[in-house]
Amino acid sequence: MCCKKRKIGHELRTLDNMMSRNLMAAARERGVDELTAMHGWILGYLCRNEDKDIFQKDIEAEFKICRSTVTNILKLMESESYFWIFPQLRWIYLILMII
């Protein structure tokens, strides 16, 4: 009896790619194509914690990403005016934007 092994990892990756493409296409239709998924997750995290002072290390810990990656993401998002970073106070002030 010949059975073809199913590769669940490959199938999950394929499904993830399809869902990502569909979500990004829907975002582009709404004019939000400049945001990446990680940018959206970080903005969501900041919104959910707007009553707290958020530090870069909080974002690093929440998303399990290294310091240099967070630094680059935050610099890019700040340059796009999604929020302000106050280095002297070492916290991030979120500007809520209506999309």
MOHU-V833487 format. One record per backbone hydrogen bond with DSSP energy under -1.0 kcal/mol. NH is the residue of the N-H (numbers start at 1). CO is the residue of the C=O. Records with the same first field share a line. If there is no record, write none. Layout:
BEGIN
NH: CO  CO
END
This chain:
BEGIN
11: 7
12: 8
13: 9
14: 10
15: 11
16: 12
17: 13
18: 14
19: 15
20: 16
21: 17
22: 18
23: 19
24: 20
25: 21
26: 22
27: 23
28: 24
29: 25
31: 28
32: 27
35: 32
40: 36
41: 37
42: 38
43: 39
44: 40
45: 41
46: 42
47: 43
48: 44
49: 45
50: 47
52: 49
58: 55
59: 55
60: 56
61: 57
62: 58
63: 59
65: 60
70: 66
71: 67
72: 68
73: 69
74: 70
75: 71
76: 72
77: 73
78: 74
79: 75
80: 76
81: 78
82: 77
84: 93
86: 91
90: 86
91: 86
92: 54
93: 84
95: 82
END
